[in-house]
Amino acid sequence: MNERRVRNTRGRTVSSLHWLERQLNDPYVAAAKAKGYRSRAAFKLKELDQKFRLLKRGARVLDLGAAPGGWSQIARERIGDEGIIVATDIQDMEPITGVEFLKLDMLDADAPDAVKAALNGLADVVLSDMASPTTGHRETDHIRTLALFESAFELAVEVLKPGGNFVGKVFQGGAANSVLNKVKQRFADVKHVKPPASRAESVELYLVAMGFKG
């Protein structure tokens, strides 16, 4: 396939031009548009589910950091109409049929109670694609995203049923040893994974934890 270039470059910064050209030439962006997914990130969850069989028909799913909704779309496809999805984000999200959305900052003290009320039962899967806005300083970004990962993990421990699964985003280097040890204590199988849909230059990884011990 021939590489596409941005024709109108007037007023654009070098970084914005690189971003636009990467979008134009990204096969996952094109595939997401063709399939009606809200983001290319949908394919990350699809690939993780194909590898680990995380999402079962009829499951109850919590999707943290859900906007714009790509992961919720994949979860809805996989669990079917009989399943339940509660999605949260600090930003607004356009409605998705069969998905209950809560606009929440997961670091707020009252957020866990709101999520548990919406789930109305224990979750089979907790998904977190939450990441702090990048600053350009890798160490700072890693620390901020790790804090969000820890909040997602602590909530997962509260709302997951025994045998449930948890997926959370971390940055290159993975979860810190202290955090990783906590996860390993609560789950039977824990792996760091970089799905194919994650861009090669991206520093993101996903920690996949299966078999919640309760």
N, C-alpha and C positions, 0 to 999 in steps of 0.2 A: 504494500500500500504506500502511495506517495505521501510524504509528510506535508501537512497543510500549514500555511503561514497566515498570520494576521495581516490583512491588507491595509486597514486604516490604523496607522500607528501614532497619529497626531495626538499629543497630550497624554500619551500613556508612558508610564515609567518602565524601565527595563524589567523590573520584577513582575509587573502586571502583564507585560508582553509574554514573558516566559510562562506565566500561569495560563494565559489564554491559549498559547500554542500547545501547551501540555494538555489542556482540556480538549482542544480540537483533535488531537492525535491519540487520545486515550481510548482504547477499545472498550473499557469498562464504562466510560461516560456514554459512549454511543449505545452500548447494550442496555444500560439503565434507561436511557431515553426510549429505546425501542420497546422495552418491556413495561414501561410506565412506572418504574421505580423512582423514588424521589431523590436518590443519591446513589453514586457508585458504591458507597459503603454497604449497600444492600448485599453486594456479592461477597463481602467479607464474612457476613453471618451465614450466607448460603454455603460458602466453602467450609466454614467451621462446622456447620450442621451436617454436611455431607461426610465429613471426616469423623465426627464424634457422635452423631445421632443424638443431638441434644434436645430437639423439639419433637414431642410425640403428639399424636392426635388427641384432642381433648385436654391438653395441658393448660395449666394456669401459669401465665408468664408475666414477669415484671421487667419492663424495658426502661432503664435509667439513661438520661441524656439522649432521649429518643429523637428530637427534632433533627432534620425535617421529616423523619418517619420511615426511612428505608428499612431499618431493622424490624420495626413493627409490621411493615408490609410482608417481609419474609416470614416472620413469626406467624402472622395470620394465615398465610398460605400453608404453612406446615402443620399447624395445630387444628385447622378447620373451624367451622362455624360453632362447634360445640365447646371450643376452648375459650379461655378468658385472657385478655391482654390489658394490663394497666401500663400506660406509658407516662413518663414524667420528663420535664425539661425546664430549665430556667427561662427558656425562650418560648414564644408561642409556637404552636404547631397546627397546621391545617388538619381538620378532622379526617379520620380514617374509619370507614365502616367496621364496626366490631371492635374498636379500640377505645378504651376510656382514657382520656388525657387529663393529667394534672399538671398545672404550671407551678413548679416547686423548685426551690433551691435546696438540694439534698443536704447541704451543710446546716440548714436551719433546724432548730431543736424539735419543732413540731412536724417536720416532714415525715419521719418514720410512721407516726400514728396515722397521718393522712393516707399514706400508702397502704398500711395494713387494713384500714377501713375499706378502701377501694377494692383490695384483693378479696376481702370477705372469705378468707381461708388461706391455707398455706400454699406457697408457690412451688411449682415443679422446676421452674427455671428463673434465674435472675440474670439479666443481661445488662452490662454497663459499657457504653461507648463514650462515657464522660471523659473529657479532657479540658484542662484549663487553656484559655486562649494563649497562644505562644507569644513569648517575649523576644525570641531570638537568642536568649541565653539558655543553653541546653540544660545546665544544672538546675536553674530556676524552674524551667518548664517541667523537668522530671519530678522535682519535689512537689510542685502544685498538683500535677496529675496523679502522683502517688497518694496525695491526701484525699483526692476524690475516689481513687481506687479503694482506699481503706474505708471510707464512709460507705461505699457500695458493698464491700465485703461484710462490714458490721451489720448492715441492714439485711444482707442475704442470710446471715446466721440467724437473724430474728424471724425471717418470714419463710425460709425454705422448709419443705417437708423432708424427712429422711430419704436418702437416695437421690435428692435433687441435684441440679447442676448450676454452676455459676461461671459466667464469663466476664472478665473485666479488662479494660485497657490499661496498659502500663507503657513506659517508654524504654528505649534501648538500654540494655543492662537488666531489664526485667524488674520484678518486685524486689525491694531490699530484703536481705536475708531475714530480718526480724519479722517482716510482714509475710514473707513466703513461708516461714516456719509456722506462723499462725494459721495460714490457709491449709497447710499440710496436716495440721493437727485436726482439722475439721472435715477434711475431704479425703476420700480413698485414693484418688488419682489426680495429680496436678501437673500441668504441662505449660510451658511458654510456647506460643505458636505465632508465626507470621504468615497469615493466609496469602495466597498468590495475588489476590486483589489489592493487597496493601502495596503501595508504590515502593519500588526498590530503594528510593532515596529516603523514604519515611523512616523515622526512628521508632514508630509505634510497634508494640507487640501486644498479644492478648494472652492473659493467663486463663486457661481453661481448667476448672476444678469440677470433678465429677464424683458422684457418690457421697453426698453430704451425710455425715455421721450422726447428725442430730444433737 
